[in-house]
């Protein structure tokens, strides 16, 4: 005998909203969020209200994820062009009358101060996935060229601000869509080889290239200094090299098991600059050691692999390309942050997902997770 609920209780009305959510993905994010709260409590213990604000930002990201997850991929596809046009338009507005802070013109005052480049981390892969969906079954070299132009326009505006960290993340998201769409290896290998040769030459001729008075083409002075400082932090140990040196000291001093929760001396004696934002991985490493790092890296690897799995199982070209791009966004965030804190990449101001303090980045991550959840739900609906 079946029971019919004419007026079901509130909890029964809410359940359908969560039906179809990807459980493994949600579990991975939950564990990373717990690690972020734990680390923020320690590193931000004497840093105002950072812990409370971090928790609030996480709740905001969760709400955004929930809302975006309810939007079917077809609706997301319809938003691609308007979001891209809006994002590029805001970048042009920043270039014309943007707010300048610390020598960079990255913000726009519209009653509140916003950073429009953040929107391109999601709008860019949306736009390119839309483009390749429209060209499905009839791709030509010209279509990849158009995609390259669509990517180059906002990248150029972001680099001009200058904001190298955001430019790298937007470039990674866009290039991943182009690559997954079927870009030939013949076009990928030449720039990769040129990049490898350039890195080798910079390392070999570092004393000459980083000598006083030598200026490199294309790069801004501060970008050149970041690369030179990466190659030899001892060049300016109390200035530009201070971040890298203190980060590596904190990571090394943690050993295998770490010093213990709230026991990080480099962290709590304030030797680590930006210990709640860009360099929070150094604070985490000092207190939880190599063992904690391996667990954290495993969490990010699982998150990325789960996102790639969702991409492979997606029912449409648009969904596959978009989910693959979101997976690469998470990978880029984690890889670049850990790399710059560990001294293997230049410091470019990229936060560690769910761990670093920052409301804008958390909103972007929430949107990315919502997109993955939406695609996962659409896959289950197609299968059913």
N, C-alpha and C positions, 0 to 999 in steps of 0.2 A: 504494500500500500504506500503510495507516494504522498509526501506532504507538500502542499503548495503554500508558499509564503506570499500572501497578498500584500503585506506590508513588511518586507524583510528588515531586520535590524541594520543599523549603519555599517557594521563590520562586513555584512554580506554584500552591501552595495560597493564597498571599497575594494573587495577582493578582485573583481574583474579588471580593475585598473592596473593591478600588479601581475595579472595572468600573462604569461609569455615573456616575462623578464628573464634574462639569462642568469641563472643561479651562480655558475662558476665565476662569471665576470663580477657580479655583485659581491661575492665572497672575497675575491682578490682585492677589490676596492675597499671593502670593509677593513681588511687586515692592514692595508697600506694607510688608511685613514687613522686607525688605532696607533700605528707606529708614528704617524705625524703628530697626533695629539700628545703622545708620550714624550716625543722629542721636543715639541714646542713648550711643554710644561717645564722641562728642564732648562732648555736654552733661553727661554723667555721668562724665567722665574723672576728675575729682577729687571724686567724690560717692559714695565707698564702693564697694559691689558692685552698683550699679544696672545696669550693662551685663550682667553675668552673670545677675542676677535677671530682667532683661527677657527675655533669651534663654530662661531657664527657663520664664517665664510664657508665652512664645510656644509652646514645646514642649507645655506643658500645654493651651493653647488648641487646638493642633493635634490632640492626643490626644482632647480632648472633641469636636472637630469630627468626627473619624473615628468615634467611638463613636455619636454622635447620627445621623450619616449612615447608619448601618446600621439605624436604626429606621424602619420604613415610616410614612408619614403617618397611616395608620389607627391605628397604635399611639400616635403622638403625640397624635392626637385623643382617645384614651382617657385620656391623662395630663392633659388640659386642666383638667378640674374639680378633681381632687385637687391639682394644682400651684397653682391659683388659691386654693383654700380654705386650703392650707398657707401660701401667701404672705400672705394677709390675716390669718390667725391669728397669724403671726409679727409682722406690723405691729402688731396689737393688743397682743401681748406686749411689744413695744418701747415702746409708749405707756404700759404699766403699770409695767414694771420694766426698761426699757432702760438701757444704759450711756450716760452723757453725756460728750461730749468737745467742748471749745471752744464750749460753749454750745448744742450740738445733741445731741438724744437720738435717735441713729440706729442704735445698735448693740445687739446682744444677746449675752450671754455664755453659751455652751452648752458650756463646756470650752474652746472657742476663740471669739474674738470675730468675729461675722458681721454683715453689713449686709443684713437681709432685704429691703429695698426693691429691691435689685438683682434679686431673683428675679422681680419683677413686670414687668421689661422684657421677659421672655420669656413669663411666665405670663399676662400681660394679653392680648396678641394671640392666644395659644393659646385662652384662654377665649372671647373674642369671636368668633374664627373658628369655634369649636365651636358657639356659640350660633346664628350665622347659617347654618351648615351644617344644623343641626336645623330651622331655619325656612325652608329652601330652597323656593321656589315659592309661599310663602304669607306673605310679609313684609307686615306692617302697621305703621302709625306706633307702635303700642304696643311692637312688637319693638325698634324703635330706642330707645324710652324705657327699656326694660329694659336694653339695652346701655349706655345712658348711666349708669344707676344702677350697673351692674357696674363701670364705669370710675370713677365719682365716688367710690366707697367707698375704694379704695386711694389714690387721688389725695389725698383729704382727709387720710388718715392720714399720708401722706408729707409733705404741706405742713405739717402740725402739728409735724413733728419739729424744726426745719424743714429741708427739703432740696429747694430749688427746682430745682436741676439735674436730679436724678433724677425729680422730678415732671414736668418738661417732657418728658423722654424717654419716660416711661410714658404721658403724655397723648398725645404724638405717635404712639406705637405703637398705642394704643387708638383714637384718632380716625381713623387711616389705615384701620383695619379697618372702622370704621363708614362712612367715606366710600366705600371700595371696595365695600362691601355694597350701595350704592345710595342713600345719604342725599341727599335733595333739596337742590338749590342754594338753594331758598327758605329753608331752615333754616340753611344755611351762611353766606350773605351777611350777614345782620343782625349776628351777633357779630363777623364780620371787619370790617364797617364801623364798629362801635362801638369795636373795638380801634384802628383807624386814627385815628379821631377823638380817642381818648384819648391816643395818642402825639403827635398834632399839638398838642393842648392842653398836654401836659406840656412839649413843646419850647418853645412860645410863652410859657408862663407859668413857665418854669423858675426865674427869680430869686425869684418869690413862693413857689412850691411848695417850693423847696429852702432857704428861709430858716430860720435857727435857730429851733427851737421849733415848727415846723409838722410835724404828724404826719398821715400818710395813712391812710385806713381800709384794712382787710384785710391790708395788707403789714406784715411785721415791720420794725423799725427798720433792721436791717442790709440788708434788701432795698431799702428806700427809699434808703438811703445809696448802694447800688450803682448805682441808676438816676441819682441826682443826680451821682455821681462820673463816670458815663459821659457825661453831658451837659456836664460841666465838670471834667475831671481836675485842672486847676490850682487848684481850690478847696482841695485838700489834697495838694500834690505829693509830700510826704514821708510821707504816711500812706495814706489810702484810695485816692488817685489814683496812687500810686507804681507799682502793677502795670501799669495801662493806659499810663502815660507811658513806662515803660521798654520795654514790649512794642512800642509804636509806634516808639520810637527804634531798637530792634533791627531791626524790619522795614524801616524806611526806610534805615538805614545799609547794608543788604545790597546796595542798588542792583539792577541787572539781573542780573549774574552772581554776586553774592555775594562775600564776603571769602575764601572757600575753606574746605575741611574743616579743622577744629580751629583756625581763625583768627578766630573770633568774639570780639571784645573785650568786648562787652556780656555775652556768655555766660560767658566764662572769668574775667572780673573780677567775676562774680557780681552784676551789676546787675539781671539778669532774675530775679525771684522765681519759685519753683516751676519752674525751667527744665527739669526732667526730667518734670514731670507736666502741669499745666494749661497752662503757657506754653511748652511745648516747640516749638510752631509758630514762636514768635518766634526761638528759637535756630536752627531750621531755616532760617528766612527770612534771618537775618543771614549764614549761611555759604553758602547756595545761591542767594540772591537771588530776584528775580521769576521768572527762568527756572526755577529749581527749584520755586518755588511753583506755576507753571503746570503742570509735570509732575506734581506731587503732586495738585493739584486734578483733573487729567485722570484720574489713577489712581482717585480716589474716584468721579468721574463714571462711569467705565467700570464700576466695581464696582456702583454703584447701578443703572445701566442693565441690567447683566447680571442682577441680582437681579429687576428688573422684568420682564425677558424670561422668566425662569424662572416668574414669577408668571402671566404672560399665557398660557404654554404648559402650566400645571398642569392636571391632569385633573379636579379636583374643586373645589367652592366653598371648602372648608376650606383646601386647598393654595394656591389663588389668594390668598385673603385673608391667610393666614399669611405667604407669601412676599412679598406686597406690604408687609406691616407690617415685616418684617425689612429690606426695602429702605429704608423710611423711617427705621428705627432708625439704619442706617449713615449716611444723609443727615443726620439730626438731629445725631448725634455730631459729624460733620465740620463742618457748617455752624455750629453753635453754638460749637464750640471756636475755629474760625478767626475767627468774628465777634467773640467776646469778646476775643481776643488783639489783633485789629485795631482795637478801639475802636468797633465799630458795634453791639455787644450788651453787656448787663451781664455782669460776671464771675459765673458761676454754678457753676463747678467741674465742667465736663464735659470728659473726656479726649479726645484726638485718637486715633481708632482705629488700632491697631497701632504708633503712634508714641509716645504717652505711656506712662509707667511706671504700672503698677497691675495687680495680679493679679486683682482682682474684676471689673474691666471687661473684662479679656482673656478671662476665663471666659465672660462674657456674649456677647462677640463670637464665641468658639469655638462656643457653642451656636447662635447665629444662623446661622453658616456651615454648621454641621452640618444644620440644618433646611433650608437652601437646597439642600444636596447631596442630602439625602433626597428632597426634592420633585423635583429634577432626575432622580434615579435612577428614581423612580416614573413619571415621564413617559416615559422611555425604555422601561421595562417594558411600559407600556400600548401604546406604539407598536409594540413587537415582538410 
